[in-house]
């Protein structure tokens, strides 16, 4: 049932200071207790995973990623205090497709060449790390009607609307907030209510995992189903098919897809192992 390792330490690196942190903290509580110790590090404004990649290139891919992140900012240094690269069995990075394109608009208007190269670099969690992409951004986890959403497969948006996606997701969603994905943080709540809240959050994450895995498989091979081969859902494969079937078309759209449920599917090797 997934990976059960003593002292399994995972580094999760992400852009943004709020939404990603909230989601990761709750995934840790719901799925990773007694499985792994997750250390998460967010980048402040003006810094991002692209900058890490550029430095890794300069260092000819011999970079100690943990030390590099530690050098970036004081907050990262504090969170990584006492840790070295050897302490982490796996490193995962999370990045927004839309944010990436904005950052690189001066040199790579479509973001195609650079992001493709980044996915080639960050393709192994036990080495430099494994990169996951949110389309168009992390708020895609919120872009649903009541779960399970049978229409999720069809959701895409124009590239122009990506820049206002946070507001679009809030207006489109059945839910008023992220509460349906969160466990209780209120110490004063009765234990029975806490357990019910955790159960509801877990069920909703299971729905999201099924929906996003099926949609990723549809994007890649045109089949609305859990993939026969997990290799179908390689991040580079999803990205290439997003470009070919959505972005680089006459309508220039982006298929809404969230990477956190796909990460859960990859990590636990099967949705059944999440139950």
Buried (B, 14 or more C-beta within 10 A) or exposed (E): EBBEEEEBBBBBBBBBEEBBBBBBBBBBBBBBEEBBBBBBBBBBEEBBBBBBBEBBEEEEEEBBBBEBBBEBBEEBEEBBEEBEBEBBBBBBBBBBBBBBBEBBEEEBEBBBEBBBEBBEBBBEBEEBBBBBBBBBBBBBBBBBBEBBBEEBBEBBBEBEBBBEBBEBBBEBBEBEEBEBBBBBEEEEEEEEEBEEBBEBBBBBBBBBBBBBBBBBBBBBBEEEEBBEEBEBBBBBBBBBBBBEBBBEEEEEBBBBBBBBBBBBBBBBEEBEBBE
